[in-house]
Every structure is written in C-alpha cells, then in structure tokens.
Amino acid sequence: MFNSNSALVNMLSTRTKYKDLEYSAPFTREFMDEKAKVGDPLADRLLVQMNEDGLLGGAWRDMIDIVVAEAKTRGGIYQEFIDYSYNVPDWVDFDLMKPSQRMIFSRIPNTLFTGSLTFFGGAFVPSALSVAAASQFASQGTPRLIESGTFILKPALGMKPDSIAHYELIRVRVIHAAIRFFMGQKRGEHIGDGLLGDDEYVNQVQMAYFLTSFSFLHLRTCIRLGMKLTDREIMSHHHRWQYMGYLLGVDADFLTKDLATEKKLAIASLKRETKPELTDTLFLEMLSGMINKLGEKKSKKAREQSLLEFKAVLLDSIGDDFIGGWGLSWDEPGMREALKSAKKKVARIDFIQRIKPVEMLQHFIVKKQFVSQRKKLLLAIPTTGGEDALGDVNEKKGRGYTMQRFDKLISKLEAG
C-alpha cells in the first residue's frame, strides 16, 4: 500500500541543488577519477579478439549474434563473456523485480514520460558529447528515442537469461565496447575528445551516471510529478536496474544494495559529470523538434502546450541550476501553470492505472502489442553508430544542421 510518509518517498521527494552536490564515501573524487579511466575489461577484451579473428565490419546490432555463435565453436573469451552474462549472481531476486516490470506497461504513458526526462539528462554531461557527436546521435534523435524506449520496455517481458531484455542488454554491452574500440583507434582526432581528458570512452563513471539516471533519478522524477509508488515498487525498480547494470558491464562497486547508497552515487556522478555553465540551447531545439515529430498529428497549439509542459517538468525535476544554458526560466509566461497541468495529467493517469483490473488489463494489452510489433519497430531503426567503424562516421561529408550546431557546441566547450 502507498505510504506518502515512507522514508523512501521522502528521500525521493527532494531534489539536491547543484551547489549542494558533494562527494561522500565510498564515492570520493579520487575513487571516481580512477573509475573514469576504466571501460569494461571483459567486453573490451572481447572486441580485441573479434578484431583479431576478422569478425568486425557488419551491423553493430548483430555483433552479439556473432559472439553467441563463436562461443559454441571457439570458446575462449567468447564463452567467458557468455558465461558472465548467463551467470545470475546470488543477490538477484527475479520475484522482487515483478512490481517494477508490471509498472512499466501498466503505467504508460507516465513511465515513458518520466523516462524521457532521464533520456535528456545526458544532455548536460560534456564528457559524453564526443561519442554523441561521432555517432551522429543528435541527428537521429527520434530513432534513438524509439530505440531507447524499446530498451526501457523490454524488461517488462522478463529479465531471466534468454529473455528479450537479457539479450538486448548484452547486445548493448557489446555495442559500448565497439564504441571504445573504434574510437580508441583515433583517440584525439574526434571532436570533443578534449572534454574527456584522460577518461575512457563510455567509462565506468559515465555508465554509473546513466544507471542512476534510469534508477534513482527516474524514481525521483516520478515522485516529484505525483506518481504514487509503494515502497516495494520503489525497491523493485532499484533492484531491477542493478541487475541490468550487471548485464551492461557496470563495475560491482557501482551496483548499490539500497536506494540510500545509490543516492550517494547519483550525487557523486552529478558532481563530477555535469557542467551547468556549458549547457546550450541546442538541446531545447532538439526537444522541440522531437515533440513536433512525435505529435505531428496534433494541432500547433497542442504541440506548443506539450513543449511548455515538458520544459516546466524539466525545470522542476532537473532544475534550472543544472540547465541554465538552455534558457529556461520560471519567469517564462505560463511556465508554472504548465507544471501544474502536467502534474494533474500524471496524477489522473496514475490513479486510473493503479486500479487493479485496469492495471492488469492494460499490462496484458500493451504487452501483446509490444511483442507483436517489436520486430517491425526494430527493423525500422537505423543501426546504432553506422555499419562498421564509428570512428569514421564523423569524417563523412554533408553533416546536417543539427550536427553542425553540435560541432560548434563541442568546440565551444573544448575552448572552455
């Protein structure tokens, strides 16, 4: 039963301001700096072996299929990777994950709305922009959002080995290793490399940051928007993402046992990775473009209202002290009213969806639709990072307007 005074709900109801962010044990500045120099040792060794065996060059999404096939015939690092992925640690409790899995489908669109805020949370992490620029992520915002959406939805279908979600997670882990492998070959030549310093591409601190974004920070946004979550749903969501982090190759030191510890990690990650003074209006333009694209069947007035509500929620959940460069302010006409409107919609949908018969029916319907449309949806999404070497993508001619703006932004950031 929902308890508005529970310790977990109270912990999630308050947003830590940027000026109050502090490192705390075990996530000290020195500890985080060392972890940022590390990628994913197991997956990185796998990519080196794949390169030696002449197995690179196809679509990145299919690389995991090659790993599975090679594990059966060659063994070695291929089998070691599969063994790690299919080993279920003693601390994993699949029953505990069920409330969170049911919530994914039964709380649509609220969970997707709050999840999209997490998606945009990466927009103020300068050290990650190098990868985004080289992979042309910014020029494919809507396909990437769809791809991320399916990534968030799949765990609702089950998390055990051989499930759709399990396979997708280890697929993403191999893609991350490919990013490090190909970009590492031309280190220093990619726009934005100066923002990384001595850090690795897609390093452990960046992975921990995004893990806490989808776990702790996502829950915080849910609570601040007015969603009613039980303690068990909160713990379930946290636990599910820790197992997902394990499958993605996140270091055990960053897989937290409880939400209080993850809050420390989230704050330390925000302290190290975010640079509010370097944020830019480009991301607000991307947000506007995304809303217009996804709501193209709506009227102009409806799209403008959606954008205003989204901006208000960003201000409330992320904070103007984190995204000052986006040009957002509570002084903008209608902003506070838009936040109230967004919260009312979330509360209304959340109330209806928490009614048991509705929740169970909706879970069944959406799950059936998702399974039947999954292959068609994924086939429509361009392969992440190009067909072979991501390191070559940013050398192609004819970069579009968004990517040109992205290049200018990163150049500005590198110049300080």
Buried (B, 14 or more C-beta within 10 A) or exposed (E): EEEEEBEBBEBBEEBBEBEEBEBEEEBEEEBBBEBBEBBBEBBBBBBEBBBEBEBBEEBBBEBBBBBBEBBEEEEEBBBBBBEBBEEBEEEBBBEBBBBBBBBBBBBBEBBBBBBBBBBBBBBBBBBBBBBBBBBBBBBBBEBBBBBBBBBBBBBBBBBEBEBBBBBBBBBBBBBBBBBBBBBBEBEEEBBBBBBBEEBBBBBBBBBBBBBBBBBBBBBBBBBBBBBBBBBBBBBBBBBBBBBBBBBBBBBEEBBBEEBEBBBBBBBBBBBBBBBBEBBBEBBBBBBBEBBBEBBEEBEEEEBBBBBBBBBBBBBBBBBBBBBBBBEBEEEBEBBBEBBEBBBEBBBEBBEEBBEEEEBEEBBEEBBEEBEEEBEEEEEEBBBBBBEBBBBBBBEEEEBEEBBEBBBEBBEEBBEE
